[in-house]
Amino acid sequence: MSFEFTARLEDFGTRSLLTHAVMAITFSGAILSGLFVDGELGLVSFVAFLNFTAGAWVVQSIHSLGNARTDDAYTGILSVLLDTTGERTYRGLDTGRLARLLTLIAAVTAVSLLTAGQVLSGVLVSIGIVAIGSVALITAMVGFLIALGSSYDASERKLATELDQNRDDGATE
């Protein structure tokens, strides 16, 4: 049974865009509920939204790591949003992808820590800092692996292309 909406999710870029939208909504919910909802409800809502966002972030990072091994031309969420076309080539580590990810991690971690400092108290502040830092560290490590894998795959494709060209040039002589 094939549905049109599931067919749209076959593309990694579409799935990634959808996941990022869900993360943005839940992260905004965490910040808003943490800062503007008083009492236990605000605390529980903040922690729940933040945990859901962190889980989705780690899952998206691992999903991206798996996609880096495919022949998909996906180069990041910004490329999907800006709808750029054409194959980009990188020499060495895919620093653009890694820099975008590290900037995003730094911004989300800073906002999360500042909000956690306002919402949580006592021992919960320490637990929150460790939890937020752990998610940031795991995401940064997976991001580095994605950038490294992407660069490795690009160099493998370049080497294969050069070998094919050399074999074709040798066959004509």
C-alpha positions in Angstrom: 0.0 0.0 0.0 1.6 3.3 -1.1 0.6 6.7 0.1 1.7 9.9 -1.5 2.8 11.4 1.8 5.0 8.5 2.6 6.5 8.6 -0.9 7.6 12.2 -0.1 9.5 11.0 3.0 11.7 8.7 0.9 14.1 11.6 0.2 16.5 12.1 3.1 16.4 15.9 2.7 12.7 16.0 3.2 12.9 13.7 6.3 15.7 15.9 7.7 13.7 19.1 7.1 10.7 17.5 8.9 12.8 16.3 11.8 14.4 19.8 12.1 11.0 21.4 12.1 9.8 19.1 14.9 13.0 19.8 16.9 12.5 23.6 16.5 8.9 23.4 17.7 9.7 21.2 20.7 12.8 23.3 21.6 10.7 26.5 21.4 8.1 24.8 23.6 10.8 23.9 26.1 12.1 27.5 26.3 8.6 29.1 26.4 7.3 26.6 29.1 10.4 27.0 31.1 10.3 30.7 31.2 6.6 31.5 31.2 4.8 28.6 32.9 5.1 28.7 36.7 5.4 25.9 39.2 5.7 22.1 38.7 3.9 22.2 35.4 6.5 24.6 33.9 9.3 22.5 35.3 8.0 19.2 34.0 7.1 20.7 30.6 10.5 22.3 30.2 12.3 19.0 31.0 9.9 16.9 28.9 10.2 19.2 25.8 14.0 19.5 26.2 14.4 15.7 26.5 12.3 15.1 23.5 14.3 17.6 21.5 17.6 16.1 22.6 16.4 12.6 21.7 15.3 13.8 18.3 18.6 15.6 17.8 20.7 12.5 18.6 18.5 10.3 16.4 18.8 12.8 13.5 22.5 12.9 13.9 22.8 9.1 13.8 20.4 9.1 10.8 22.6 11.6 9.0 25.7 9.5 9.8 24.0 6.6 8.0 23.1 8.8 5.0 26.6 10.0 4.6 27.5 6.5 3.3 24.9 6.7 0.4 25.2 8.3 -3.0 22.6 10.9 -1.9 23.6 14.5 -2.8 22.3 15.8 0.5 24.7 18.4 1.9 22.9 19.7 4.9 19.6 21.3 6.0 20.7 24.7 4.8 21.0 23.4 1.3 17.5 22.0 1.4 16.1 25.3 2.7 18.0 27.4 0.1 17.3 24.8 -2.6 20.8 25.0 -4.1 21.6 22.6 -6.9 24.8 21.1 -8.2 27.5 18.9 -6.7 30.0 20.5 -4.4 33.5 19.1 -4.0 35.5 19.4 -0.9 39.2 19.0 -0.3 39.9 17.5 3.1 37.4 17.6 6.0 34.0 18.9 5.2 34.5 22.0 7.3 31.4 23.8 6.2 29.1 21.0 7.4 31.1 20.6 10.6 31.1 24.4 11.3 27.3 24.7 10.8 26.8 21.8 13.1 29.1 23.1 15.8 27.5 26.6 15.6 24.1 25.1 16.0 25.3 22.9 18.9 26.8 25.9 20.6 23.7 28.1 20.2 21.2 25.4 21.4 23.5 24.4 24.3 23.9 28.0 25.4 20.1 28.7 25.3 19.4 25.4 27.0 21.9 26.1 29.8 20.7 29.6 30.4 17.1 28.5 30.5 17.9 25.5 32.8 19.7 28.0 35.1 16.5 30.0 35.3 14.1 27.1 35.7 16.0 24.5 37.7 17.4 24.9 41.3 19.6 23.0 43.7 20.9 19.6 42.5 18.7 19.7 39.4 20.9 22.4 37.9 23.9 20.1 38.1 22.0 17.2 36.6 20.6 19.5 33.8 24.1 20.9 33.0 25.5 17.3 32.7 22.6 16.1 30.6 22.7 19.1 28.2 26.5 18.9 27.9 26.3 15.1 27.2 23.8 15.6 24.4 26.0 18.4 22.9 29.1 16.2 23.1 27.4 13.2 21.5 26.0 15.4 18.8 29.4 17.0 18.1 31.1 13.7 18.0 28.6 12.3 15.5 28.8 15.5 13.5 32.6 15.1 13.2 32.1 11.5 12.1 29.6 12.7 9.5 32.0 15.4 8.2 34.9 12.9 8.1 32.8 10.2 6.4 31.6 12.7 3.8 35.1 13.8 3.0 36.3 10.1 2.8 33.5 9.3 0.4 34.3 12.3 -1.7 37.9 11.3 -2.0 36.9 7.7 -2.8 34.6 9.0 -5.6 37.4 11.3 -6.9 39.9 8.4 -6.9 37.4 6.1 -8.7 36.8 8.8 -11.3 40.5 9.3 -11.9 41.1 5.5 -12.2 38.3 5.3 -14.7 39.7 8.2 -16.8 43.2 6.6 -16.7 41.8 3.2 -17.8 39.9 4.9 -20.6 43.0 6.9 -21.7 45.1 3.7 -21.6 42.5 1.7 -23.7 42.6 4.3 -26.5 46.3 4.2 -27.0 
